[in-house]
């Protein structure tokens, strides 16, 4: 039998701490060569776009795919989970789950790439759906003394700051500009749909961690190309993904400001194959999104949903 979970079912059981733990475990497996992840592939149609990505996560007892369409201003996400014996375990409507796993990946990177326990200022550019889970995830792994958020719409960013401060119990302020959000921040997060850089390199202090989490198209860049060579360490979710989708790094390569050999995969960091610079400088983490993260999130969502009897069981294969 296959369990079908809808957004309302996922919302009832998803837990950020659990998703962070699962994403970290899955990335360790990728670094160890146990898990596999294949980059996103896209098919264009008149007025529509299909995106497909897939992975295997032995530690979660699963393999599967994520497919989503973009059409008429709407995005529809579906994660298909197969057990390792090939049976179809679940079909999960995965908008919220996708936002959680993206935030969790930033948290995994931030925990690995920042000093443990130090009170930090976080500057975030973007205040949409994905920014909410970025803020939630970072609040679970960092000691945040202040979070500053900037979005172009003043009313929206002020509402975001007020809601996140109340929900997370940390100081969250609406910054008057992108520069005001970024200046002197210890951790900088970009989580936008912009095709153009949303900050200037000279706003970023050293040391700092910069997380580019909004863009996964080769022709879109949230970060300026002159920021990349300032980073003593460049960490990517997966090299095969970054070479296809990291507009930030691709632009820097084309400008002669970066070489791919300088990049390190997050799985390598987590398995001890990376050492930080001797003197603290700028570290860049490029996050694009991986099906492995979706399987990791599903590995904690699905058992809880089964425990509570959520969703619908259907028989699809004899």
C-alpha positions as CSV (number, residue, x, y, z in Angstrom):
1,X,0.0,0.0,0.0
2,X,1.1,3.6,-0.7
3,X,0.4,6.4,1.7
4,X,-0.7,9.7,0.2
5,X,0.1,12.7,2.3
6,X,-1.3,16.2,1.5
7,X,0.0,19.5,2.7
8,X,-2.3,19.5,5.8
9,X,-0.9,16.1,6.8
10,X,2.7,17.3,6.5
11,X,2.0,20.5,8.4
12,X,0.7,18.5,11.4
13,X,3.8,16.4,11.8
14,X,6.8,18.2,10.4
15,X,9.4,19.3,12.9
16,X,12.5,21.4,12.1
17,X,14.8,19.8,14.6
18,X,14.0,16.3,13.1
19,X,14.4,17.5,9.5
20,X,17.8,19.2,10.4
21,X,19.0,15.9,11.9
22,X,17.9,13.9,8.9
23,X,19.4,16.3,6.3
24,X,22.7,16.2,8.2
25,X,22.7,12.4,8.3
26,X,21.9,12.2,4.6
27,X,24.7,14.6,3.7
28,X,27.1,12.6,5.8
29,X,26.1,9.5,3.8
30,X,26.6,11.4,0.6
31,X,30.1,12.4,1.8
32,X,30.8,8.8,2.6
33,X,29.7,7.6,-0.8
34,X,26.7,5.7,0.5
35,X,23.9,7.9,-0.6
36,X,23.5,9.2,-4.2
37,X,21.9,12.3,-5.6
38,X,21.2,13.3,-9.2
39,X,20.9,17.0,-10.2
40,X,17.7,18.5,-11.2
41,X,16.6,18.2,-14.8
42,X,14.2,20.6,-16.5
43,X,11.8,20.2,-19.4
44,X,10.2,23.3,-20.9
45,X,6.8,23.5,-22.5
46,X,4.7,26.4,-23.7
47,X,3.9,28.4,-20.5
48,X,5.1,25.6,-18.2
49,X,8.2,24.0,-16.7
50,X,8.7,20.5,-15.3
51,X,11.5,19.9,-12.9
52,X,12.6,16.4,-11.8
53,X,15.4,15.3,-9.4
54,X,16.1,11.9,-7.7
55,X,18.3,10.3,-5.1
56,X,18.9,7.2,-2.9
57,X,19.2,7.4,0.9
58,X,20.1,4.0,2.3
59,X,20.1,5.3,5.9
60,X,16.5,6.4,5.5
61,X,15.6,3.1,3.8
62,X,14.5,4.9,0.7
63,X,15.0,6.1,-2.8
64,X,12.8,8.3,-4.8
65,X,12.2,11.5,-6.7
66,X,10.8,15.0,-6.5
67,X,8.9,16.4,-9.4
68,X,7.3,19.8,-9.6
69,X,5.7,22.0,-12.2
70,X,5.6,25.7,-12.7
71,X,2.7,27.0,-14.7
72,X,0.2,29.9,-14.6
73,X,2.0,31.3,-11.6
74,X,1.5,28.1,-9.5
75,X,4.0,25.6,-8.4
76,X,3.0,22.0,-7.6
77,X,5.4,19.7,-5.7
78,X,5.3,15.9,-5.4
79,X,7.8,13.6,-3.7
80,X,7.6,9.9,-4.5
81,X,9.2,7.6,-1.9
82,X,10.2,4.0,-2.7
83,X,11.5,1.6,-0.1
84,X,14.8,-0.2,-0.9
85,X,12.8,-3.3,-2.0
86,X,11.3,-1.2,-4.8
87,X,7.8,-0.8,-3.4
88,X,6.2,2.7,-3.5
89,X,5.9,3.8,0.1
90,X,4.4,7.3,-0.2
91,X,3.3,10.1,-2.4
92,X,3.8,13.4,-0.6
93,X,2.6,16.9,-1.5
94,X,5.7,18.7,-0.7
95,X,5.6,22.5,-0.8
96,X,6.0,22.9,3.0
97,X,8.3,19.9,3.3
98,X,10.5,21.5,0.6
99,X,10.8,24.8,2.5
100,X,11.7,22.9,5.6
101,X,14.4,20.8,4.0
102,X,15.9,23.9,2.3
103,X,16.0,25.7,5.7
104,X,17.5,22.6,7.3
105,X,20.3,22.5,4.8
106,X,21.3,26.0,5.6
107,X,21.2,25.1,9.3
108,X,23.4,22.1,8.8
109,X,25.9,24.3,6.9
110,X,25.8,27.1,9.4
111,X,26.4,24.7,12.3
112,X,29.4,23.2,10.5
113,X,30.9,26.5,9.3
114,X,30.5,29.0,12.2
115,X,32.1,29.1,15.6
116,X,30.1,27.0,18.1
117,X,28.2,29.0,20.8
118,X,29.2,32.5,19.7
119,X,26.3,35.0,19.7
120,X,25.8,36.0,16.1
121,X,24.1,38.7,14.0
122,X,22.2,37.2,11.1
123,X,21.3,39.4,8.1
124,X,18.7,38.0,5.7
125,X,17.6,39.3,2.3
126,X,14.2,37.9,1.4
127,X,11.1,37.7,3.5
128,X,8.9,35.2,1.6
129,X,7.7,31.6,2.2
130,X,11.3,30.2,2.1
131,X,12.7,32.9,4.4
132,X,10.4,31.8,7.2
133,X,11.9,28.4,7.4
134,X,15.4,29.7,6.9
135,X,14.9,31.9,10.0
136,X,13.4,28.9,11.9
137,X,16.2,26.5,11.0
138,X,19.0,29.0,11.8
139,X,17.4,29.8,15.2
140,X,17.6,26.1,16.1
141,X,21.4,25.8,15.6
142,X,22.8,29.3,16.2
143,X,22.9,31.6,19.2
144,X,21.3,34.6,17.5
145,X,21.6,38.0,19.2
146,X,19.8,39.7,16.4
147,X,18.3,38.9,13.0
148,X,17.8,41.6,10.5
149,X,15.6,41.1,7.5
150,X,15.2,43.1,4.3
151,X,12.6,42.8,1.5
152,X,11.6,45.4,-1.0
153,X,8.1,45.7,0.4
154,X,8.2,47.6,3.7
155,X,4.9,46.4,5.0
156,X,5.8,42.8,4.2
157,X,9.2,42.9,5.8
158,X,7.9,44.6,9.0
159,X,5.1,41.9,9.3
160,X,7.7,39.2,8.7
161,X,10.0,40.6,11.4
162,X,7.2,40.9,13.9
163,X,5.8,37.4,13.2
164,X,9.2,35.7,13.3
165,X,10.3,37.5,16.5
166,X,7.1,36.3,18.2
167,X,7.4,32.7,16.9
168,X,11.1,32.2,17.4
169,X,11.7,34.2,20.6
170,X,14.7,36.1,19.2
171,X,15.1,39.7,18.2
172,X,14.1,40.1,14.6
173,X,14.1,43.6,13.0
174,X,13.1,44.9,9.7
175,X,16.1,46.5,8.1
176,X,15.7,49.8,6.2
177,X,17.9,48.5,3.3
178,X,19.7,45.5,2.1
179,X,23.0,47.2,3.2
180,X,21.6,47.7,6.7
181,X,20.7,44.0,6.9
182,X,24.2,42.9,5.7
183,X,26.6,45.3,7.3
184,X,28.5,43.8,10.2
185,X,26.4,40.6,10.1
186,X,28.2,37.3,11.1
187,X,25.9,35.2,8.9
188,X,24.3,36.6,5.7
189,X,21.5,34.7,3.9
190,X,20.1,35.5,0.5
191,X,16.7,33.7,-0.1
192,X,15.1,35.6,-3.1
193,X,14.0,35.0,-6.6
194,X,16.2,37.8,-8.0
195,X,18.1,37.3,-11.1
196,X,20.5,40.1,-10.2
197,X,22.8,40.4,-7.2
198,X,21.0,41.7,-4.1
199,X,24.0,42.9,-2.2
200,X,27.4,44.4,-2.7
201,X,30.6,42.6,-1.8
202,X,32.0,45.4,0.3
203,X,29.0,45.2,2.6
204,X,30.1,41.8,3.8
205,X,32.6,41.8,6.7
206,X,35.3,39.3,7.3
207,X,34.9,36.9,9.0
208,X,31.4,36.0,8.0
209,X,29.4,33.1,6.6
210,X,27.4,33.9,3.4
211,X,24.6,31.5,2.5
212,X,23.3,31.8,-1.1
213,X,20.0,29.8,-1.0
214,X,17.6,31.4,-3.4
215,X,18.9,30.8,-6.9
216,X,19.1,27.4,-8.7
217,X,19.4,28.7,-12.3
218,X,22.7,29.2,-14.1
219,X,21.6,32.6,-15.4
220,X,20.6,34.0,-12.0
221,X,22.9,35.4,-9.4
222,X,22.0,36.7,-6.0
223,X,25.6,37.3,-5.1
224,X,28.1,39.6,-7.0
225,X,31.0,37.9,-8.7
226,X,33.5,39.9,-6.8
227,X,32.3,38.5,-3.5
228,X,33.3,34.9,-4.5
229,X,37.1,35.5,-4.6
230,X,36.9,37.1,-1.2
231,X,35.8,33.8,0.3
232,X,38.6,31.7,1.7
233,X,36.3,28.7,1.5
234,X,33.5,28.0,-1.0
235,X,31.2,25.1,0.0
236,X,28.5,23.7,-2.3
237,X,25.7,21.2,-1.6
238,X,27.1,19.0,-4.4
239,X,29.6,19.8,-7.2
240,X,27.5,18.2,-9.9
241,X,24.5,20.4,-8.9
242,X,26.6,23.6,-8.5
243,X,28.2,23.2,-12.0
244,X,24.7,23.2,-13.5
245,X,22.8,25.6,-11.3
246,X,25.0,27.9,-9.3
247,X,24.6,31.2,-11.1
248,X,26.7,32.9,-8.4
249,X,29.7,30.6,-9.1
250,X,29.2,30.2,-12.8
251,X,29.2,34.0,-13.2
252,X,32.4,34.2,-11.1
253,X,34.1,31.5,-13.2
254,X,33.2,33.3,-16.4
255,X,34.6,36.5,-15.0
256,X,37.9,34.7,-14.2
257,X,37.3,35.2,-10.5
258,X,36.8,31.5,-9.4
259,X,38.0,28.0,-10.3
260,X,35.8,25.0,-9.6
261,X,38.7,23.2,-8.0
262,X,38.4,25.6,-5.0
263,X,34.9,24.3,-4.1
264,X,34.3,21.7,-1.4
265,X,31.1,19.7,-1.0
266,X,29.1,19.9,2.3
267,X,29.3,16.2,2.6
268,X,33.1,16.5,2.7
269,X,32.9,19.1,5.4
270,X,30.7,16.9,7.5
271,X,32.9,13.8,7.2
272,X,36.0,15.7,8.2
273,X,37.7,16.2,4.8
274,X,37.8,20.0,5.1
275,X,39.7,22.4,7.3
276,X,38.8,26.1,7.8
277,X,41.3,28.8,6.9
278,X,43.9,29.4,9.6
279,X,42.7,33.0,9.9
280,X,38.9,33.4,10.0
281,X,37.7,34.9,6.7
282,X,34.6,34.8,4.5
283,X,33.0,31.4,4.0
284,X,30.5,30.9,1.2
285,X,27.8,28.2,1.1
286,X,26.0,27.7,-2.1
287,X,22.6,25.9,-1.6
288,X,20.6,24.8,-4.7
289,X,18.3,22.0,-3.5
290,X,18.7,18.3,-3.7
291,X,16.3,15.3,-3.9
292,X,18.4,13.7,-1.1
293,X,17.1,16.5,1.2
294,X,13.5,15.6,0.3
295,X,14.1,12.0,1.1
296,X,15.7,13.0,4.4
297,X,12.7,15.1,5.3
298,X,10.3,12.4,4.2
299,X,12.2,9.9,6.4
300,X,11.0,11.8,9.5
301,X,7.6,13.0,8.2
302,X,6.3,9.7,7.0
303,X,6.7,7.6,10.2
304,X,5.0,10.3,12.3
305,X,2.1,10.5,9.8
306,X,1.7,6.7,9.9
307,X,1.8,6.8,13.7
308,X,-1.0,9.3,13.8
309,X,-3.0,7.6,11.0
310,X,-2.8,10.6,8.7
311,X,-3.2,10.5,4.9
312,X,-4.8,8.0,2.7
313,X,-3.7,4.5,1.8
314,X,-4.1,3.5,-1.8
315,X,-3.1,0.4,-3.8
316,X,-1.2,1.3,-7.0
317,X,0.7,-1.9,-7.8
318,X,-0.5,-5.5,-7.5
